[in-house]
Amino acid sequence: MAKIRVGVVGCGAIGSELCKAIDSELSSGMELKLLIDKHPENIERLCKNLRNKPDRTKSDSTKLDKIFAEVDLIIECASQAAVREFVIPALKKGKDVMILSVGALLCEEGLFEELESISKEKRCKVYIPSGAVAGIDGLKSGAVGGIHSVELTTRKPPSGFEGNEYVKGKGIDLSSIEKEKTLFIGSAKEAVKHFPENVNVAASLSLAGIGSEATRVKIVADPFAVENVHEIKVRGEFGKLFVRVENVPSIANPKTSYLAALSAIATLKSISYPIRVGT
């Protein structure tokens, strides 16, 4: 069986982990054909750690039709803006896609519906990994019978929110936090808008459950936190679900969790493996 030809958009912390996985444990079923990053130095740094260099590299979004013709699957792990810039053209070309900046589907009005429409027309797949949380299977199953409420509490060290514009606008000095401080309470839609680097999990939960307006999110900066912690509470006709995940932060990017990269790798494995376990 022919290998799945993969293109990766974004060669940061998560993108690099995915590329290394494709280059090693996934190499029997996949091959890395294309790297796209607006910073060529990121591509150069990554390629030094790959045994099999991709055939193509690119630093902009020009002439995508031609270059996408050479791949089967495009993985976006760059930014919310990259979903519009790269994922939509890939779908229009009839390519399967994986989206990691899933918050874009909540922030841009109509984007989710557009993705759905194009993928149906072109008969291609849109994969959204579970990310840095567990319990998505249970939430999806519960939604079939009816969900009453979904609550997410995210707790991270203050350093995990450095550079966040919402925090700056509130005049919060992260370096002066001596006990846990609530930075935000609101809907998942608002949370993803204000904390795009931190709570992509809120978007995944919204899509799997009761939507971005009804899903409630609380974000806490905790100076005593060692891990990035996500707690999910769900109530529905099935009963109650509670999940707590204590994530090790990514070494390369403490704003995200190592599990987020592992989740994407697991999704890639499920794509290339004939037997699927879980909902």
C-alpha angles and dihedrals in degrees: 000000000000118000120251108253110223134200121192124204111201124030099204127115099306096033091054092050091052093048092050090050092050088048092052128016095017096044094102091068105020140043129197108236105160140032123189124185130147088224109065091196089066090056092047092050092049095046090058088065097047125092093202113042117213118253093232137036127181139179102196142037099252123123093009094155092066097043095043089055087072096059139060101203131033118200117200115204101144114086144312090269090056091065091067094036100049112008097056093052090047092053092047087055088055096252127143114242140198119207122203098166088067091157087080089071089063099038100051113062112235096006095114092050090048091052090048093049096048094044091052092048094047094036094232133135133249112204121198114184120218090245123197096346140074127216100061090121091054092046092051091048092047091050089064089064096035135280123223101187143356122196127182124191115189119192122185139159112272090249088066089069098048113138094017110148095209091055091047091049090054089054093239115161104210093192092060097053108119100169133025113296128193109231099179145007120182146083124331089245091058093042094054091047094053099034106034092154096050115036111040083133088071089061093049091050091049094052092047095045138020104332138267098286097050096042108091124212134194120188121198133186109211120184090199094053116111097178134040102256126202121186119189124193120187129179123188147133088290092059128253133328126195124181128177119187121187104198128197106230117243110264091221095046120018091191089074134046129247088231090065090065092043090051091055091048090050089052090053089051091052090051093056098036119080097217118066124195120200136029 
